[in-house]
Amino acid sequence: MDKKEYVVHREVLDDERLDEVAQKGTWSTQLTIAERVKESFRCSVSRLKLMVLSWVPVLSWLPHYPVKENIMGDLISGCSVAIMHLPQGLAYAPLAGLRPVFGLYTSFYPVLIYFIFGTSRHISIGTFAVVSMMVGSVVERLAPDANFIGNGTNGTNVNTDARDAYRVQIASSLAVLTGIFQILLGVVKFGFVVNYLSEPLVRAYTTGSAFLVCVSQLKYIFGITPSQFSGPLSVIYIVAATLATHFGGLNSKYDIGVVGQIPSGLEAPSAPDATLFTQLIGDAFAVAVVSYTISISLAKTFALKHGYKVENNQELLALGLSNTVGGFFQCYSVTASLSRTLVQESTGGKTQVAGIFSSIILLIAILQIGSFFEDLPMAILAAIVVVNLKGMFMQFVDLPMLWRTNKVDLLVWLVTFISTILLNLDLGLAVSVGFAIITLILRIQRPHYSILGLLSGTDLYLDIETYKEAKEIPGIKIFRSSASINYTNAEMYVDALQEKSGIDFGKLLSAHKKQEAELKQKQDIEKNEAEKEAKITEEKRGLTRQIRDIVSDFSLTERFPSGLGTGRVNWAFQHDPTISISDSDMGCHGDDGINQTLSDGDEEQGRVFRQGTHSIILDMSTTSFVDTVTVNTLKNIFSDLEQINLDIYLAGCQVCVVKQLETAGFFSEFIPKSKLFVTVHDAVLHVRKKHSRTDLLSVSYEHF
């Protein structure tokens, strides 16, 4: 294979020089917050048109609907989906604790609303086993059979009419509140909230929900009516009661349960019971998040397959309106169904028009042929439910794949599945999300730290533990974290820096302070000794002067005894001007002693340095933001290393990070922006140029 090469000649760039060369400035016009608010309230015909088209997508695509190309595929697809809507609507309603006819209503009204506001061309909105199960757990908790037991001719029995009417109120109120949550989240552009539910979590949650749905159908399959249980571990009590009732022969009636009366026609709309909202807030939010997660996942999958785009927030709004409006017509919460969506796409469906055709067929069924399903055995509907769970049970194949690829995601999958089964849908979801967030935090807190080395002949700096040919540059330690530095991992960042570089800041600072203290003590002692020596020297010099005076007097007397005579000079006491009493003769060492002490101190500090390291470069290319703790941590690193005569530099900071550092007051006289370089290679070139005259000195540290 031919090698492709490129050569770049440029100057070494620190951040200040980069600003000059690239002409840093505000070249794009950004509106202030006040201007944005003002702009949002500004109204014009064109702006109003765009707003209406974005909020009501059907107005933008329906006028341009290609009838000849799409009508036949949408018609066949709509009829096929309607055929699935009928049995699924009848079968899933009992999962929600409601009569089967309410499943037909739920398969009709929300589909019409989504046709107007939705952006996906292929998903089928309506009843779904998991959401039906979530609604059923709420309904049975707030309206258990025990609350509607009355005295009859045959003893105590359940007033099913009153119970079912109240359950419809609960389910429709839950649907309205769920829709309100989704609408509010869509209006404030909060569609990204679904990102906190990872794919392994969602798939495990739906698989666990499928298991609960399957268990809930046992009573219909075996034709028994065991006691109802709700809350944690309820699935175990359901299973146990069913087995005991069936194999113990406790059921004295062998008549087969059927769907029962299905009234013809549509119910008049009615307002939900707002007094129930306070009891439904937590459940409504859970249903809102789960239903939107399932819907948007399917929508994105098929949009990617067919080459179009779905809008997250508009989908949230469309699903919210489907739930809210449906709640006024005795519908319960809806989402997209995988099985119906696959049928709609595989039978030639091109647009949301397929939903209109399916709704027309459902309307005919509700108005005219609903009574034909009254004698349909519940066991058949239960079998339909179980068969439709096949796709979700196939998600067990995730386990070997996750075992090979990511064991943390495997752990999330298993914890979600088990908690969903044992703790029921609401508590199970809360535990699953909490556990997933904990794993995310732990992974953020424990990133991969590495020392980088230069790949010969390139400007690439790679992990020396991963790449054999990546070699460290003598005297320079290049340190990188795989994640952003923040308050959760700042302390670990410092510890990893010390461990990887082999430089213990604490020990070096202690040695430095100890060295300074010893040096100061030594200087104080020498100062005192020097003062004593100076005093002695002065005394000796005074004595010498006295001797000179005596000698001079004696010489004069010997020469001129009478003041006039002459004599010989006593050369034994003659002063020699070429001889002086030096400081060294007096034992004073002066500056030479101090210089020797400093040299000894440098040698001691040199022994502390490992492998002659004189510079550290922090690769900040993975950091996307800095908080107060991060800024203070970096300041402390700079301060500590400067005290022990180690140079430190930052490299690869993004523009937003540089701006945050400037705002936080990171740069100063002691930490100038000249310490910040565009790339690691720029920093390395600067360090090598700076130490080019002292290469021999840095090499001499190797023996310490």
Salt bridges, closest charged atoms under 4 A:
GLU11 OE2 - ARG17 NH2 2.97
ASP15 OD2 - LYS673 NZ 2.76
ASP19 OD2 - LYS673 NZ 3.67
GLU20 OE1 - ARG17 NH1 2.84
GLU39 OE1 - ARG42 NH1 3.01
GLU39 OE2 - ARG47 NH1 3.95
ASP145 OD1 - ARG163 NH1 2.95
ASP145 OD1 - ARG167 NH2 3.36
ASP161 OD1 - ARG99 NH2 3.06
ASP164 OD2 - ARG99 NE 2.81
ASP164 OD1 - ARG163 NH2 3.03
ASP283 OD2 - ARG141 NH2 2.72
GLU345 OE2 - LYS305 NZ 3.00
GLU345 OE2 - HIS306 NE2 2.98
ASP398 OD2 - ARG203 NE 2.56
ASP409 OD1 - ARG443 NH2 3.76
ASP426 OD2 - ARG141 NH1 3.97
ASP463 OD2 - HIS448 NE2 3.05
GLU465 OE2 - LYS500 NZ 3.05
GLU472 OE1 - LYS477 NZ 2.87
GLU516 OE2 - HIS512 NE2 2.94
ASP524 OD2 - LYS520 NZ 3.50
GLU538 OE2 - ARG545 NH2 3.82
ASP583 OD1 - ARG541 NH2 3.57
GLU603 OE2 - ARG607 NH2 2.64
GLU604 OE1 - ARG607 NH1 3.42
ASP619 OD2 - ARG480 NH1 3.82
GLU642 OE2 - LYS675 NZ 3.36
ASP647 OD2 - LYS690 NZ 2.80
ASP647 OD2 - HIS691 NE2 3.57
GLU662 OE2 - LYS673 NZ 2.69
ASP682 OD1 - ARG10 NH1 2.69
